[in-house]
Amino acid sequence: MDALLESLLNFWESTGIYKLINSVEAQWWQTLFMLGIVCVLAYLAIVKGFEPLLLLPIAIGMLLTNLPGGELFHENYFMTSDPIDYVEILRHGGLLDILYIGVKTGVYPCLIFIGIGAMTDFTPLISNPKSLLIGAGAQFGVFVAFAGALLSGAFTPEQAASIGIIGGADGPTAITVAKTLSPELLGAIAIAAYSYMALIPMIQPPLMRLMTTEKERKIKMTALRQISKTEKIIFPIMVTIVVALIVPDALVLIGCLMLGNLLNVCGVTDRLSKTAQNELMNIVTIFLGISVGATATAKSFLKADTLLIIGLGLVAFMISTFGGLLTAKIMNKLSGGKINPLIGSAGVSAVPMAARVAQVEGQKADPSNFLLMHAMGPNVAGVIGSAVAAGVLLARFA
């Protein structure tokens, strides 16, 4: 009888319910609150269709790391000032510990950028190089949010830099900066970045209407010039060289982005291009989402700082949108009214959603107005701009 009771007691102490009640890492209500956040993210991904390819894996990563007793992710392996013992992780770490190595070493974001490059058409940017100015103007929010986070006194300069990059509206770039400068904030920063990317159709239109007049929104832009294959091939090579000479810390992201694009445009590596766009992109997206979600434990996520990060991220994104619109308005004045300022909102690097929002707003003003390809120029310029901004911050604080 005693042996039976002991067996039952041992079984009870091994259950998730017991560990939920007696956890030293998080109180039971904190764990349940995190599971509630998981449900919200899953709802947004599945029902609302907001960035489902990444929000859903992030939600599952949060679920796995917050369920008691799973021991799939151990923050103490990574959130330390000591050198990371990768041998110990491979020997004794959980599944998410092993997958997270790809985030910590920066492998996943770079592979994602190869896929993005293979799927991105730089033709509108090559045809209209002035779009680079809009992409640069749309990075203004990054540095404003950085300054705001720093002046709040709640964050170190490294943490402030990681928060500011949310304004670039580029998930892999935000992850690259956060994993290097402030890994303890990675979960909150990644969730904020991808959430605001998903909410672009809700956040940007009011700002676009506020910053432009109806007359400006009706402006029709002339067709872009045709681009030769030679120009398409030279562009990624030249961009890589120029970025390496000016901001070497941005080379890893820009180099991977341009590699993917070169695979697509050169005409002799179709198989590699399709692999980068599909199999590679899909596999790495799963690993990246689950790994990033795993960092959002109750202990690290449920802090007042998290709300401040989300708020500052929203400010960064809104100011970046303002910066792009303002730059486009100035260019419109200088061009004699030939540029529709709506394309400025696409200067954030959420490709191609931001460009589609500009197209929708333009057609609301005039159904015969087609701005998509014109907006794609600033949109892909924003991808380059956010990577360069990340390089500047990494060069200063890494």
C-alpha positions as CSV (number, residue, x, y, z in Angstrom):
1,M,0.0,0.0,0.0
2,D,2.8,2.4,0.9
3,A,4.5,1.6,-2.4
4,L,1.3,2.4,-4.3
5,L,0.9,5.7,-2.5
6,E,4.5,6.6,-3.1
7,S,4.1,5.8,-6.8
8,L,1.0,7.9,-7.0
9,L,2.8,10.8,-5.2
10,N,5.7,10.5,-7.6
11,F,3.3,10.6,-10.5
12,W,1.5,13.6,-9.1
13,E,4.7,15.5,-8.6
14,S,5.7,14.8,-12.2
15,T,2.5,16.3,-13.7
16,G,2.3,19.7,-15.3
17,I,-0.5,20.6,-12.9
18,Y,1.8,20.1,-9.9
19,K,4.6,22.0,-11.5
20,L,2.2,24.8,-12.5
21,I,1.2,25.3,-8.9
22,N,4.7,24.9,-7.4
23,S,6.8,26.6,-10.1
24,V,9.6,28.8,-8.8
25,E,10.0,30.5,-12.2
26,A,6.5,31.9,-12.6
27,Q,3.3,32.0,-10.5
28,W,0.4,30.0,-11.9
29,W,-1.6,33.1,-12.9
30,Q,1.4,34.4,-14.9
31,T,1.6,31.1,-16.8
32,L,-2.1,31.3,-17.5
33,F,-1.8,34.9,-18.6
34,M,0.9,33.9,-21.1
35,L,-1.3,31.1,-22.4
36,G,-4.0,33.7,-23.0
37,I,-1.5,35.8,-25.0
38,V,-0.8,32.6,-27.0
39,C,-4.5,32.3,-27.8
40,V,-4.7,35.9,-28.9
41,L,-1.7,35.6,-31.3
42,A,-3.1,32.3,-32.7
43,Y,-6.5,34.0,-33.2
44,L,-4.9,36.9,-35.1
45,A,-2.9,34.5,-37.2
46,I,-5.6,31.9,-38.0
47,V,-8.9,33.9,-37.9
48,K,-7.7,37.4,-38.9
49,G,-4.8,36.3,-41.2
50,F,-2.3,38.8,-39.7
51,E,1.2,37.6,-40.6
52,P,0.2,34.0,-40.0
53,L,3.4,32.5,-41.3
54,L,5.3,34.0,-38.4
55,L,2.7,34.9,-35.7
56,L,1.5,31.3,-35.5
57,P,5.0,29.7,-35.0
58,I,5.8,32.4,-32.5
59,A,2.5,31.6,-30.6
60,I,3.4,27.9,-30.6
61,G,6.9,28.7,-29.4
62,M,5.4,30.7,-26.5
63,L,3.0,27.9,-25.8
64,L,5.8,25.3,-25.6
65,T,8.1,27.4,-23.4
66,N,5.4,28.4,-20.9
67,L,3.8,25.0,-20.4
68,P,5.2,23.7,-17.1
69,G,7.5,20.8,-17.0
70,G,8.4,20.7,-20.6
71,E,12.0,21.9,-20.1
72,L,12.3,22.7,-23.8
73,F,14.0,26.1,-23.4
74,H,16.4,27.3,-20.7
75,E,17.0,31.1,-20.6
76,N,20.1,30.6,-18.4
77,Y,22.0,29.0,-21.3
78,F,21.7,32.2,-23.3
79,M,20.9,35.2,-21.1
80,T,24.3,35.3,-19.5
81,S,27.4,37.5,-19.6
82,D,29.6,34.4,-19.7
83,P,30.5,32.7,-23.0
84,I,27.7,30.5,-24.2
85,D,28.6,26.8,-23.8
86,Y,27.2,25.3,-27.0
87,V,28.5,21.9,-26.2
88,E,26.5,21.8,-23.0
89,I,23.4,23.0,-24.9
90,L,23.8,20.2,-27.5
91,R,24.2,17.6,-24.8
92,H,21.6,18.6,-22.3
93,G,19.5,21.3,-23.8
94,G,15.9,21.0,-24.9
95,L,14.6,21.1,-28.5
96,L,14.0,24.9,-28.4
97,D,17.5,25.5,-26.9
98,I,19.0,23.8,-29.9
99,L,16.8,25.6,-32.4
100,Y,17.5,28.9,-30.7
101,I,21.2,28.6,-31.5
102,G,20.2,29.6,-35.1
103,V,18.8,32.9,-33.7
104,K,21.7,33.5,-31.3
105,T,24.3,33.0,-34.0
106,G,22.3,35.1,-36.5
107,V,21.9,32.3,-39.0
108,Y,18.1,32.4,-39.3
109,P,17.6,36.1,-40.1
110,C,20.3,35.9,-42.8
111,L,18.7,32.8,-44.4
112,I,15.4,34.6,-44.3
113,F,17.0,37.6,-46.1
114,I,18.2,35.3,-48.9
115,G,14.6,34.2,-49.4
116,I,13.3,37.7,-49.3
117,G,15.9,38.8,-51.8
118,A,14.9,36.0,-54.2
119,M,11.2,37.1,-53.9
120,T,11.9,40.8,-54.2
121,D,11.7,42.7,-57.5
122,F,14.1,45.7,-57.4
123,T,13.0,46.9,-60.8
124,P,10.9,49.8,-59.5
125,L,13.9,51.0,-57.4
126,I,16.4,50.7,-60.3
127,S,14.0,52.5,-62.6
128,N,13.5,55.3,-60.0
129,P,16.6,55.6,-57.8
130,K,15.1,58.6,-56.0
131,S,13.0,56.0,-54.2
132,L,16.1,55.4,-52.0
133,L,15.5,58.8,-50.4
134,I,12.0,57.8,-49.3
135,G,13.3,54.5,-47.9
136,A,15.9,56.5,-46.0
137,G,13.3,59.0,-44.7
138,A,11.2,56.2,-43.5
139,Q,13.9,55.2,-41.1
140,F,13.5,58.4,-39.1
141,G,11.3,56.6,-36.6
142,V,14.1,54.2,-35.7
143,F,16.3,56.9,-34.3
144,V,13.4,58.9,-32.7
145,A,12.3,55.7,-30.8
146,F,15.9,55.0,-29.9
147,A,16.2,58.4,-28.4
148,G,12.8,58.1,-26.6
149,A,13.7,54.7,-25.1
150,L,17.1,56.1,-23.9
151,L,15.6,59.2,-22.4
152,S,12.9,57.2,-20.6
153,G,15.7,55.9,-18.3
154,A,14.2,52.4,-18.3
155,F,16.6,51.0,-20.9
156,T,20.3,50.7,-21.5
157,P,21.6,52.2,-24.8
158,E,21.8,48.7,-26.3
159,Q,18.2,47.9,-25.3
160,A,17.1,51.3,-26.7
161,A,18.8,50.5,-30.0
162,S,16.9,47.2,-30.2
163,I,13.6,48.9,-29.5
164,G,14.2,51.6,-32.1
165,I,14.7,49.2,-34.9
166,I,11.0,48.1,-34.6
167,G,10.3,51.3,-36.6
168,G,11.9,49.7,-39.6
169,A,9.0,47.3,-39.8
170,D,11.4,44.4,-40.7
171,G,11.1,41.4,-38.4
172,P,14.4,39.6,-39.3
173,T,16.3,42.9,-38.9
174,A,14.7,43.6,-35.5
175,I,15.6,40.0,-34.4
176,T,19.2,40.4,-35.6
177,V,19.7,43.6,-33.6
178,A,17.9,42.3,-30.5
179,K,19.7,39.0,-30.3
180,T,23.0,40.8,-30.4
181,L,22.3,43.8,-28.2
182,S,19.5,42.8,-25.8
183,P,18.6,39.1,-26.0
184,E,16.5,39.4,-22.9
185,L,14.0,41.6,-24.8
186,L,14.0,39.5,-28.0
187,G,10.5,38.0,-27.4
188,A,8.8,41.4,-26.8
189,I,10.6,43.1,-29.6
190,A,9.8,40.3,-32.1
191,I,6.2,40.2,-31.2
192,A,5.9,44.0,-31.4
193,A,7.6,44.1,-34.8
194,Y,5.6,41.4,-36.4
195,S,2.3,42.6,-34.9
196,Y,2.8,46.1,-36.3
197,M,3.8,44.7,-39.7
198,A,0.5,42.7,-39.6
199,L,-1.5,45.8,-38.6
200,I,-0.2,48.0,-41.4
201,P,-3.6,48.1,-43.2
202,M,-5.1,49.5,-39.9
203,I,-2.3,51.8,-38.7
204,Q,-1.1,53.5,-41.9
205,P,-4.3,54.7,-43.7
206,P,-5.3,57.3,-41.1
207,L,-1.7,58.7,-41.1
208,M,-1.7,58.8,-44.9
209,R,-5.0,60.7,-45.0
210,L,-3.7,63.1,-42.3
211,M,-0.5,63.9,-44.1
212,T,-1.9,64.3,-47.7
213,T,-4.6,66.2,-49.4
214,E,-7.2,64.7,-51.7
215,K,-5.6,66.5,-54.6
216,E,-2.2,64.9,-53.7
217,R,-3.8,61.4,-53.4
218,K,-5.2,61.7,-56.9
219,I,-1.8,62.4,-58.5
220,K,-1.1,59.9,-61.3
221,M,2.5,59.0,-61.8
222,T,4.1,58.2,-65.2
223,A,5.0,54.7,-66.1
224,L,8.4,53.5,-65.0
225,R,11.1,52.9,-67.6
226,Q,12.0,49.4,-68.8
227,I,15.0,47.8,-67.0
228,S,17.5,45.7,-68.8
229,K,18.7,42.3,-67.5
230,T,22.2,43.7,-67.2
231,E,21.0,46.4,-64.8
232,K,19.2,43.8,-62.7
233,I,22.4,41.8,-62.4
234,I,24.7,44.8,-61.7
235,F,22.3,46.3,-59.0
236,P,22.7,43.6,-56.3
237,I,26.4,43.4,-56.8
238,M,26.9,47.2,-56.6
239,V,24.6,47.6,-53.6
240,T,26.6,45.0,-51.7
241,I,29.9,46.7,-52.5
242,V,28.7,50.2,-51.6
243,V,27.1,49.0,-48.3
244,A,30.3,47.1,-47.4
245,L,32.4,50.2,-47.9
246,I,30.1,52.5,-46.0
247,V,28.4,50.4,-43.3
248,P,30.3,47.1,-43.0
249,D,28.1,46.0,-40.0
250,A,25.1,45.9,-42.4
251,L,26.9,43.7,-44.9
252,V,25.7,40.3,-43.5
253,L,22.0,41.2,-44.0
254,I,22.5,43.2,-47.3
255,G,24.8,40.6,-48.7
256,C,22.3,37.8,-48.1
257,L,19.4,39.9,-49.5
258,M,21.4,40.7,-52.6
259,L,22.5,37.1,-53.0
260,G,18.9,36.0,-53.1
261,N,18.0,38.6,-55.6
262,L,21.0,37.7,-57.8
263,L,19.9,34.1,-57.8
264,N,16.5,35.3,-59.1
265,V,17.6,37.7,-61.8
266,C,20.8,36.2,-63.3
267,G,18.7,33.6,-65.2
268,V,21.0,30.6,-64.6
269,T,20.1,29.6,-61.1
270,D,16.3,29.1,-61.2
271,R,16.4,26.0,-59.1
272,L,18.4,27.8,-56.3
273,S,16.1,30.8,-56.6
274,K,12.9,28.7,-56.2
275,T,14.5,26.8,-53.3
276,A,15.3,30.0,-51.5
277,Q,11.8,31.4,-52.1
278,N,10.0,28.2,-51.0
279,E,11.7,25.3,-49.1
280,L,14.4,27.3,-47.5
281,M,12.2,30.3,-46.6
282,N,9.4,28.0,-45.2
283,I,11.8,25.8,-43.1
284,V,13.7,28.7,-41.6
285,T,10.5,30.7,-40.9
286,I,9.2,27.8,-38.8
287,F,12.5,27.5,-36.8
288,L,12.8,31.3,-36.4
289,G,9.2,31.7,-35.2
290,I,9.3,28.9,-32.7
291,S,12.7,30.0,-31.4
292,V,11.8,33.6,-30.9
293,G,8.5,32.7,-29.3
294,A,10.4,30.5,-26.8
295,T,12.1,33.6,-25.4
296,A,8.8,35.0,-24.3
297,T,8.6,33.3,-21.0
298,A,6.4,34.7,-18.2
299,K,9.5,35.7,-16.2
300,S,11.0,37.8,-19.0
301,F,7.8,39.0,-20.8
302,L,5.4,40.0,-18.0
303,K,7.1,43.2,-17.0
304,A,6.2,46.9,-17.2
305,D,9.1,47.2,-19.7
306,T,7.2,45.0,-22.2
307,L,4.3,47.5,-22.4
308,L,6.8,50.3,-22.8
309,I,8.5,48.4,-25.6
310,I,5.2,47.9,-27.4
311,G,4.3,51.5,-27.0
312,L,7.7,52.8,-28.2
313,G,7.5,50.3,-31.1
314,L,4.2,51.8,-32.2
315,V,5.6,55.3,-32.0
316,A,8.6,54.2,-34.0
317,F,6.4,52.7,-36.7
318,M,4.1,55.7,-36.9
319,I,7.0,58.2,-37.1
320,S,8.7,56.1,-39.8
321,T,5.5,56.3,-41.8
322,F,5.4,60.1,-41.2
323,G,9.0,60.3,-42.3
324,G,8.3,58.5,-45.5
325,L,5.3,60.5,-46.3
326,L,7.0,63.8,-45.5
327,T,10.0,62.9,-47.7
328,A,7.6,62.0,-50.6
329,K,5.7,65.3,-50.1
330,I,9.0,67.3,-50.3
331,M,9.9,65.3,-53.4
332,N,6.5,66.1,-54.9
333,K,7.0,69.8,-54.4
334,L,10.5,69.7,-55.9
335,S,9.2,67.6,-58.9
336,G,6.4,70.0,-59.7
337,G,3.7,67.8,-58.5
338,K,4.7,64.6,-60.3
339,I,5.1,62.3,-57.2
340,N,2.1,61.0,-55.3
341,P,3.0,61.4,-51.6
342,L,1.1,58.2,-50.7
343,I,4.0,56.1,-51.9
344,G,6.0,57.5,-49.0
345,S,4.2,55.3,-46.6
346,A,5.6,52.3,-48.3
347,G,9.1,53.4,-47.3
348,V,8.9,51.1,-44.3
349,S,10.2,47.7,-45.3
350,A,7.1,45.5,-44.9
351,V,7.2,44.1,-48.4
352,P,4.8,44.1,-50.2
353,M,2.0,45.0,-47.7
354,A,2.9,48.6,-47.3
355,A,3.0,49.1,-51.1
356,R,-0.5,47.5,-51.4
357,V,-1.8,49.9,-48.8
358,A,-0.6,52.8,-50.8
359,Q,-2.3,51.4,-53.9
360,V,-5.6,50.9,-52.0
361,E,-5.5,54.5,-50.7
362,G,-4.7,55.9,-54.1
363,Q,-7.6,54.1,-55.7
364,K,-10.0,55.3,-53.0
365,A,-9.2,58.8,-54.2
366,D,-9.2,57.9,-57.9
367,P,-10.2,54.3,-59.0
368,S,-8.1,54.7,-62.1
369,N,-5.0,55.5,-60.2
370,F,-2.4,52.6,-60.1
371,L,0.5,53.3,-57.6
372,L,1.6,49.7,-56.7
373,M,4.7,49.6,-58.8
374,H,5.7,53.1,-57.9
375,A,5.2,52.3,-54.2
376,M,7.3,49.1,-54.6
377,G,10.4,51.3,-55.2
378,P,10.3,53.0,-51.7
379,N,9.1,49.6,-50.2
380,V,12.2,47.7,-51.3
381,A,14.4,50.7,-50.6
382,G,13.0,50.5,-47.0
383,V,14.4,46.9,-46.8
384,I,17.8,48.2,-47.6
385,G,17.3,51.2,-45.3
386,S,16.3,49.2,-42.3
387,A,19.3,46.9,-42.8
388,V,21.6,49.9,-43.0
389,A,20.0,51.4,-39.9
390,A,20.6,48.2,-38.1
391,G,24.2,48.2,-39.2
392,V,24.7,51.7,-37.8
393,L,23.3,50.7,-34.5
394,L,25.3,47.5,-34.3
395,A,28.5,49.4,-35.2
396,R,27.8,51.8,-32.3
397,F,26.7,49.4,-29.6
398,A,27.8,45.9,-30.4
